[in-house]
C-alpha cells in the first residue's frame, strides 16, 4: 500500500470518528467514500468506527466489474449510491452519508429545505431536495439520490438521512455539517410560523460569490504561501529582526512617545481636586513647573501623552 493511499484511509477513519463525536451520525449508520485514482475507498459494513483500521477500508473499481471489491471486510451496504455518484459526477472526490438528527427529521417529513438562509447556495441551487424513499442499499435508492443531486452538492433521503458530496473529503464533511445546520435552522423556523424565503436571484448572486467562500481546496505546492515579511517577501527573518533594531537617521528618527496609564474615575477625581490647591514651595523643585493633570472626558480620565523630540 502506497503512503498516499494509507494516509487517505487514515483520514476516512478520522472523519468517521469526528462525525459521530460531533453528533452528525450515530453508531455505524453513516458511511464515507473517497475517490483514489481509479478506485473508490469506502468504509466497511457494520464495523464500529473506533475499531476500524486502515486495511479494513474496502476498495472498489470505479470502472470495470460493478460491485467488485477488495479487502478483508465487505463494503458498506450503501456502496451502490457511493459508486454511482462517483461514476456520474467527475467533480466529486468524496461522499459523506449520515443519519444526522435534524436532516433526518425533515427527510422523514419529506420536507425539502428552501432558501431560508443564504447558505442554501452552498449546495448549488435554491433548495436542498428530498430523494423519494427506496429501501437502503438498493439500486432504486441510488437512482433516486442521483436525481436529487443533479446540480447539487447535497440532498436528503426520504425516511433515511442525508448525503453531501464535495471535491475533497474535507469539503464533503464541511458540507455535511452545513446541511445539518440548515436543517436545524429550518426546523426551528417552522415552529414560529415558518421562514421568509429568499428570492432565487439572491441565491444565484450568493452562489456566485461562494466561489471564493467557505472551505477552500489546499493550494498547490509553492502556491498561495504568504511571505514571512510582507514588506520584503524575500528577506530572511533574522535580517528583518536586525533591521528593526537599527535606529533611523536624521529626520526619519521616530519621536519617542510616552503613554501614561489610564486613571480610573476615582483617582482622576482626586488628582483634579489636588490640582486646585495651591502648590507648596517645599514640594516644588526650583525651576520646574508642576506636571499637568489628566483631563476628564465624560467623568473618565484620558491618557496623558508626552512627546519627546
Secondary structure, DSSP 8 states (H G I E B T S, - for coil): --HHHHHHHHHHHHHHHHHHHTTS--TT--EEEEEETTEEEE-BTT--GGG--GGGSEEEESSSSTT--BSSS-B-TTHHHHHHHHHH-TT--EEEEE--HHHHHHHHTT--B-SSSGGGGGGTSS-B-EE----TTSHHHHHHHHHHTTT-SEEEETTTEEEEEESSHHHHHHHHHHHHHHHHHHHHHHTTT------HHHHHHHHHHGGGSSS-----TTSS---SSTT-TT--HHHHHHHHHS---GGGS--EEEE-----HHHHHHHHHHHTS---TTTS-TT--------EETTEE---EEEE-
